Amino acid sequence: MIEVYTDGGCSGNPGPGGWAYLIVDDRELPLENWGAEESTTNNRMELQAVIAALEKVSHISAITVYTDSQYVQKGITEWIKKWKSMGWKTSAKKPVKNQDLWRHLDALSDGLPITWVWVKGHAGNKYNERCDFLTQKAIASL
């Protein structure tokens, strides 16, 4: 069983942004990483955090991804099926925003046994709080 915690954010939206993930598995210490972009959006950073984490998962196992982004959680579990069936268009017939990242996440998650869980941000979950801290550290590094 692998647990993945992710977060992303911006200072301004758009603005300088950061993302972070923390992977908890059978290692003694969780694996964590973070990154930043000079000009981006909050939603792009939330997606990038999950993509970076799933790229790091080296074996197929039961994976639970915890995110405080309903955009990510609902997007990957509900909205993406309709977007794909409509040629990556929204119900308003407009191109899906962040389509490049959604396509990447779709390809990465295809066939993996992933459970997507939304957690409330800033509510005391120690791993979510750690990801938030690392996201802020990433933004400050720019």
PyMOL commands that set and color helices and strands:
alter all, ss='L'
color gray80, all
select helices_A, chain A and resi 42-56+70-85+99-109+126-140
alter helices_A, ss='H'
color red, helices_A
select strands_A, chain A and resi 2-10+15-24+31-40+63-67+114-118
alter strands_A, ss='S'
color yellow, strands_A
deselect
rebuild
show_as cartoon
